[in-house]
Amino acid sequence: MLQCGAFSRPSLRERKKLQTRAAIINRAVELFNTKGFYQTSIDDIADAADVSRGTFFNYFGYKEAVIVEFGRDLMVNLTAQVEEQLREHVSAERILYRIWLEVRSLLEEYGEAVVVLSHELLNPEVERASRATQAFTLAELIGSVAKAGQQNGRFRSNLDTAQFGQLVANLIVVSVATQYRTNDMEAADAYMRQSLNVIFHGAIPREMACGEMWAN
């Protein structure tokens, strides 16, 4: 009998499904970064992952959905990093800036795949944007950091953390897409610092000195 709290190992069938999913995502990301998203077809991805076109659609309903799931996987690592920083009592402001740096590093590593993800997060089709947001839960993660900032007295107690999380997440997503188009990292970094400072001025209690904004 399985004891309470114990975890059963995935069955062989489940493990194979996870392996197939990972293969499709990995090959798709590689192709998008080498050939370009629009130059890569679903048949290209299926061939590279050694699966049929039908198998591709068993896992993903459309090409961008591969990147949405790629974003879900990225969030696992990003969330773990943030949770570790919270345990180390890093200030909420610094954690948020580090989140931006981490997303920027993902852009440098995965290029067009991250840009496609940013486009899906801002997709004018509500259903598509909702799917992307539910996978790449950046706004939710930032909101949790803001709550920690409230608990530590670094953010105003009446701050709407959910709205704040969405605002900062949108800022990061737009800045990533802009940086990719302009290929100007220094300008993007300066813009992000300035934008976060403006946002923080509305979130941080007035009695806190501006010099503390990026302090640990």
C-alpha positions in Angstrom: 0.0 0.0 0.0 1.3 3.5 -0.9 2.0 5.4 2.3 0.7 8.9 2.8 3.1 11.5 1.3 4.9 8.9 -0.8 5.2 9.3 -4.6 4.7 6.6 -7.2 7.1 6.4 -10.1 5.5 7.3 -13.4 4.6 4.3 -15.6 6.6 3.4 -18.7 3.8 4.9 -20.8 3.9 8.2 -18.9 7.7 8.4 -19.1 7.6 7.8 -22.8 5.0 10.6 -23.2 7.2 13.0 -21.2 10.2 12.1 -23.3 8.2 12.7 -26.5 7.0 16.0 -25.2 10.5 17.1 -24.2 11.9 16.0 -27.6 9.3 18.0 -29.5 9.9 21.1 -27.4 13.7 20.9 -27.6 13.8 20.3 -31.3 11.3 23.1 -31.9 13.3 25.6 -29.9 16.5 24.6 -31.7 14.9 25.1 -35.1 13.3 28.4 -34.2 16.6 29.7 -33.1 18.5 28.5 -36.2 15.9 28.8 -39.0 13.5 31.3 -37.5 10.0 30.7 -36.2 8.1 31.5 -39.3 10.5 29.6 -41.5 10.0 26.4 -39.4 7.0 24.2 -40.2 5.3 21.7 -38.0 6.6 19.0 -40.3 10.1 20.3 -39.7 9.6 19.9 -36.0 8.1 16.5 -36.2 10.9 15.3 -38.4 13.6 16.7 -36.1 11.8 15.1 -33.1 11.4 11.8 -35.0 7.6 11.8 -34.6 4.7 11.9 -37.0 2.7 15.0 -37.7 -0.2 13.4 -36.0 1.8 12.8 -32.9 2.8 16.4 -32.8 -0.9 17.4 -32.7 -1.5 14.9 -30.0 0.7 17.0 -27.8 0.3 20.5 -29.2 -2.7 22.1 -30.9 -0.7 24.7 -32.8 2.9 25.7 -33.4 3.1 28.4 -30.8 1.7 26.0 -28.2 5.2 24.3 -28.2 6.7 27.6 -27.0 3.9 28.0 -24.4 4.9 24.7 -22.9 8.6 25.7 -23.1 7.7 28.7 -21.0 6.0 26.5 -18.5 9.3 24.5 -18.1 11.3 27.8 -17.8 9.0 28.9 -14.9 9.9 25.9 -12.9 13.6 27.0 -12.7 12.7 30.7 -12.3 10.3 30.0 -9.5 12.9 27.9 -7.7 15.5 30.7 -7.9 13.0 33.3 -6.5 12.0 31.0 -3.6 15.7 30.5 -2.7 16.2 34.3 -2.7 13.2 34.8 -0.5 14.6 32.3 2.0 17.8 34.3 1.9 15.9 37.5 2.7 16.9 39.3 -0.4 14.9 42.5 -0.8 11.8 42.3 -3.0 13.1 45.1 -5.2 16.4 43.3 -5.9 14.6 40.0 -6.6 12.4 41.7 -9.2 15.4 43.2 -10.9 17.1 39.8 -10.9 14.0 38.3 -12.5 14.4 40.8 -15.3 18.1 39.8 -15.6 17.2 36.1 -15.7 14.5 36.6 -18.4 17.1 38.7 -20.4 19.6 35.8 -20.0 16.9 33.4 -21.4 16.6 35.7 -24.4 20.3 35.6 -25.0 20.3 31.8 -24.7 17.1 30.9 -26.5 16.6 34.0 -28.7 13.5 33.8 -31.0 11.8 31.2 -28.8 11.6 33.6 -25.9 10.3 36.4 -28.3 7.6 34.1 -29.6 6.6 33.4 -25.9 6.4 37.1 -25.2 4.2 37.6 -28.2 1.9 34.8 -27.0 1.7 36.4 -23.6 0.5 39.6 -25.3 -1.6 37.9 -27.9 -4.8 39.9 -28.8 -6.7 36.6 -28.8 -7.8 36.3 -25.1 -7.8 32.6 -25.1 -4.3 32.3 -26.5 -2.9 34.9 -24.1 -4.7 33.2 -21.2 -3.1 29.9 -22.1 0.4 31.5 -22.2 -0.2 33.3 -18.9 -1.3 30.2 -17.2 1.9 28.4 -18.3 4.4 31.2 -17.9 3.2 32.5 -14.6 5.5 35.5 -14.4 2.9 37.9 -13.1 1.9 35.5 -10.4 5.5 35.0 -9.3 6.2 38.8 -9.2 3.0 39.2 -7.2 4.3 36.7 -4.6 7.5 38.7 -4.4 5.5 41.9 -3.9 3.6 40.2 -1.0 6.8 39.3 0.6 7.9 42.9 0.2 4.7 44.0 2.0 5.4 41.6 4.9 8.9 43.0 5.3 7.6 46.5 5.2 9.4 47.4 1.9 6.1 47.8 -0.1 3.0 49.7 0.9 0.5 47.5 2.7 -2.4 48.7 0.5 -0.5 47.8 -2.7 -2.6 45.5 -5.1 0.1 42.9 -5.5 -1.8 41.1 -8.3 -2.1 44.2 -10.3 1.6 45.1 -9.5 2.7 41.6 -10.7 0.9 42.0 -14.0 2.3 45.5 -14.5 5.9 44.4 -14.0 5.5 41.2 -15.9 4.1 43.1 -18.9 7.0 45.5 -18.6 9.5 42.7 -18.7 7.8 40.9 -21.6 7.7 44.1 -23.7 11.3 45.0 -22.9 12.5 41.6 -23.9 10.7 41.8 -27.3 12.0 45.3 -27.8 15.6 44.3 -27.0 15.4 41.5 -29.5 14.2 43.8 -32.2 16.8 46.5 -31.5 19.6 44.3 -30.4 20.6 47.0 -27.9 21.1 45.4 -24.5 22.5 48.5 -22.8 19.5 50.6 -23.8 17.1 47.9 -22.7 18.9 47.6 -19.4 18.8 51.4 -18.8 15.1 51.5 -19.8 14.3 48.6 -17.4 16.1 50.2 -14.5 14.3 53.5 -15.0 10.9 51.9 -15.5 11.3 49.7 -12.3 12.4 52.8 -10.3 9.3 54.7 -11.4 7.1 51.7 -10.5 8.8 51.2 -7.2 8.3 54.9 -6.2 4.6 54.1 -6.2 5.0 50.9 -4.3 7.6 51.8 -1.7 6.5 53.7 1.5 7.6 57.4 1.3 9.6 57.1 4.5 12.1 54.8 2.8 15.1 56.4 1.2 15.6 56.1 -2.5 19.1 54.9 -1.9 17.7 51.7 -0.4 15.9 50.7 -3.5 18.4 48.1 -4.7 19.7 47.2 -1.3 19.7 43.6 0.0 
